[in-house]
Amino acid sequence: MIVDAWIQHPTLRFARHEMFASLRRWTGLPVPDAELPLELTVAAMDTAGVGQAVLSAWHGPEGALISNDEVAAAVARFPDRFVGLAAVDLRDPVRAVRELRRCVKDHGFRGLRVLPWWWGWPPSDRRYYPLYAECVELGVPFCTQVGHTGPLRTSETGRPIPYLDDVALDFPDLVIVAGHIGYPWTEEMIALARKYPGVHIDTSAYTAKRYPPELVRYLQGGGRKKVLFGSNYPMLLPQQALADLDTLGLDDEARGLFLAGNARRVFRL
């Protein structure tokens, strides 16, 4: 059973947002006229053989494009297919910690995701730190984005070094999942995954044929326990993301860990 480490079920607020104009231009995704049924996302998973997916909320300075309660409702409808990731308001750290705690304890969410490019604050900003401590206390990972930014926002916050490097130093017990590979700073991201036991990479937003060669080598060898498959649906369909998997030259162990084993361990599935 494949586990997809990064998907979102798009609300109209999400699908119509102006910052995704560049992604719509690249992918050709239409802007929907009405709310999309959750069954559409489940069907996309079924087509690709994805049995379970980590479903993310989205919260930024403008509010929630996909709320925690909307994610909780999706998980409640399909508890065998989805697990939730919380998103919070970084501007109010105390309330943010309480919201993360509510999502994990009341709804069984498996972690927190923050998109630094949306806030304009790198992950080493002081506003994140109470949340890192709470993630450690709750035993859930912190998920984020690294590398350049596809939406029309700054890419600077996606540099693994120094920002994520500093976080891993300050919170050695924190489990970190860095999504979108980290390109064009892929070597930096791999260096952090090698350096810190708790740092992982997910491949969301990239098809297998577009993985940088250095990531493929890492997957084949010492990084087989540190890389998780992700699609970034709906921007990229899981089926598209997996299409050229056989060209990566992964042995059975590396393939199994990449497609499911690592995600099961990190998110305690």
C-alpha positions in Angstrom: 0.0 0.0 0.0 1.4 3.4 -1.1 1.3 6.3 1.4 1.2 9.8 -0.1 3.0 12.2 2.3 1.6 15.4 0.9 -1.9 16.0 -0.5 -4.6 18.5 0.0 -8.3 18.4 -0.9 -8.9 21.8 -2.5 -11.6 24.1 -1.3 -12.8 26.8 -3.6 -10.9 29.3 -1.5 -7.8 27.3 -2.2 -8.3 26.6 -5.9 -9.2 30.2 -6.7 -6.4 32.0 -4.9 -4.3 34.3 -7.0 -1.0 33.0 -5.7 -1.6 29.8 -7.6 -1.8 31.5 -10.9 1.7 30.3 -11.9 0.8 26.7 -11.0 -2.3 26.9 -13.0 -0.3 28.2 -15.9 2.2 25.3 -15.7 -0.3 22.5 -15.0 -3.3 23.6 -17.0 -5.5 23.0 -14.0 -8.9 24.7 -14.4 -10.5 26.8 -11.7 -13.6 24.9 -10.4 -17.0 26.4 -10.4 -18.1 24.6 -7.3 -16.7 22.7 -4.3 -15.1 19.5 -5.4 -16.4 16.2 -3.8 -14.0 14.4 -1.6 -14.6 11.3 -3.6 -12.6 12.9 -6.5 -9.5 12.9 -4.3 -10.1 9.3 -3.2 -10.5 8.3 -6.8 -7.2 9.9 -7.8 -5.6 7.9 -5.0 -7.2 4.7 -6.2 -6.0 5.2 -9.7 -2.4 5.4 -8.5 -2.7 2.6 -5.9 -2.3 5.0 -3.0 -4.0 3.5 0.0 -3.4 6.3 2.5 -2.6 9.9 2.3 -1.5 12.7 4.7 -4.1 15.4 4.2 -3.0 19.0 5.0 -4.8 22.1 6.2 -3.6 25.4 4.9 -3.4 28.5 7.1 -1.6 31.8 6.3 -1.7 35.5 6.9 -5.1 35.7 5.1 -6.7 33.0 7.2 -7.5 29.4 6.4 -7.7 28.3 2.7 -8.3 24.7 4.0 -9.3 24.7 7.7 -8.3 22.2 10.3 -12.0 21.4 10.8 -12.5 20.7 7.1 -9.5 18.3 7.2 -11.0 16.7 10.3 -14.3 16.2 8.5 -12.5 14.5 5.6 -10.6 12.2 7.9 -13.9 11.3 9.7 -15.5 10.4 6.3 -12.6 8.3 5.1 -10.7 7.3 8.3 -8.9 4.4 6.5 -7.7 6.7 3.7 -6.7 10.0 5.3 -4.7 11.2 8.3 -4.7 15.0 9.0 -2.0 17.6 9.3 -2.8 20.8 11.2 -2.1 24.4 10.1 -2.1 27.3 12.5 -1.7 31.1 12.8 1.9 31.9 13.5 1.1 35.4 14.6 -0.5 34.1 17.8 1.9 31.5 19.2 -0.1 30.6 22.3 -3.3 30.1 20.4 -1.4 28.3 17.7 0.0 25.8 20.2 -3.5 25.2 21.6 -4.9 24.6 18.1 -2.2 22.1 17.3 -2.9 20.3 20.6 -6.6 20.3 19.8 -6.1 18.8 16.4 -3.8 16.1 17.6 -5.6 15.1 20.8 -9.2 15.6 19.6 -9.0 14.7 16.0 -6.0 12.4 15.8 -3.9 14.6 13.5 -0.4 13.3 12.9 1.6 16.5 12.6 1.9 20.2 11.8 2.5 21.8 8.4 3.7 25.4 8.0 4.5 26.9 4.6 7.2 29.5 5.3 6.9 31.2 1.9 3.3 32.1 2.6 4.2 33.9 5.9 7.4 35.3 4.6 9.2 34.0 7.8 11.9 31.3 7.6 11.4 28.3 9.9 14.1 29.6 12.2 11.9 32.6 13.1 11.1 32.8 16.8 7.4 32.5 16.1 7.8 28.9 15.2 9.7 27.8 18.3 6.7 27.2 20.7 5.2 25.0 18.0 8.4 22.9 17.7 8.4 22.3 21.4 4.8 21.2 21.3 5.5 18.9 18.4 8.1 17.2 20.4 5.8 16.9 23.4 3.0 15.5 21.3 5.3 13.2 19.4 4.3 14.4 16.0 6.5 15.7 13.1 6.9 19.2 11.8 6.3 19.3 8.0 7.3 22.2 5.8 8.4 23.2 2.3 12.0 23.6 1.1 13.4 24.7 -2.3 12.1 27.3 -4.7 8.4 28.4 -4.5 6.0 27.6 -7.3 3.3 30.0 -6.2 4.0 33.7 -6.6 5.8 34.2 -3.4 9.5 34.5 -2.3 11.7 31.4 -2.4 14.3 32.6 0.1 12.4 31.0 3.1 12.9 27.6 1.4 16.7 27.5 1.8 17.6 24.4 3.9 20.8 26.1 5.1 20.9 28.1 7.3 17.2 28.1 8.3 16.2 24.4 8.7 19.8 23.6 9.9 19.3 26.0 12.8 16.0 24.4 13.7 17.4 20.9 13.8 20.3 22.1 15.9 18.0 23.8 18.5 15.5 20.9 18.6 17.4 17.6 18.3 14.2 15.6 19.2 12.1 17.2 16.6 11.1 15.1 13.6 11.1 17.2 10.4 9.7 16.3 7.0 10.9 18.8 4.3 8.6 18.6 1.3 9.3 19.5 -2.4 12.9 18.0 -2.4 14.7 21.4 -1.9 15.7 22.1 -5.5 17.8 24.0 -6.4 19.4 23.4 -3.0 18.9 19.6 -3.1 22.5 18.9 -1.9 21.9 21.1 1.1 18.7 19.2 2.0 20.4 15.9 1.6 23.3 17.1 3.8 20.8 17.9 6.6 19.0 14.6 6.2 22.5 12.9 6.6 23.4 15.1 9.5 20.3 14.9 11.7 18.5 11.6 12.5 15.1 13.4 12.6 15.3 15.2 9.3 13.5 13.6 6.3 12.7 14.7 2.7 9.5 14.2 0.8 9.3 14.2 -3.0 6.0 16.1 -3.4 5.6 18.4 -6.4 8.0 16.3 -8.6 7.5 13.4 -10.9 10.0 10.6 -10.5 11.7 11.5 -13.8 12.4 15.0 -12.5 14.1 13.9 -9.3 17.6 15.4 -9.2 20.4 12.8 -9.7 21.8 13.4 -6.3 18.5 12.6 -4.7 18.2 9.4 -6.7 21.6 8.3 -5.5 20.7 9.1 -1.9 17.4 7.1 -2.3 19.3 4.1 -3.7 21.8 4.0 -0.9 22.2 5.6 2.5 19.0 7.7 2.3 16.6 4.9 1.8 15.2 5.4 5.3 15.0 9.2 5.0 12.9 9.9 1.8 9.1 9.7 1.6 6.9 9.7 -1.5 4.6 12.7 -1.9 2.5 14.0 -4.8 1.3 17.5 -3.9 -2.2 16.6 -5.2 -4.1 18.3 -6.8 -1.2 20.3 -8.4 0.3 16.9 -9.4 -1.7 13.7 -9.6 -0.3 10.7 -7.7 -0.4 8.7 -10.9 1.7 11.3 -12.6 4.2 11.5 -9.7 4.7 7.7 -9.8 4.7 7.2 -13.6 8.5 6.7 -14.0 9.2 5.1 -10.7 10.8 2.0 -12.3 13.5 4.1 -13.9 15.0 5.0 -10.5 16.8 1.7 -10.0 15.5 1.1 -6.5 15.9 -2.3 -4.9 12.9 -3.9 -3.2 13.8 -2.6 0.3 14.4 1.0 -0.9 11.2 1.0 -3.0 9.1 -0.3 -0.1 10.5 2.3 2.4 10.1 5.1 -0.1 6.5 4.3 -1.0 5.2 3.5 2.4 7.5 2.3 5.1 9.1 5.6 6.0 5.8 7.5 6.0 4.3 4.8 8.3 7.1 5.2 10.7 7.3 9.0 10.7 3.5 9.6 10.9 2.9 6.5 13.1 0.4 5.0 10.7 
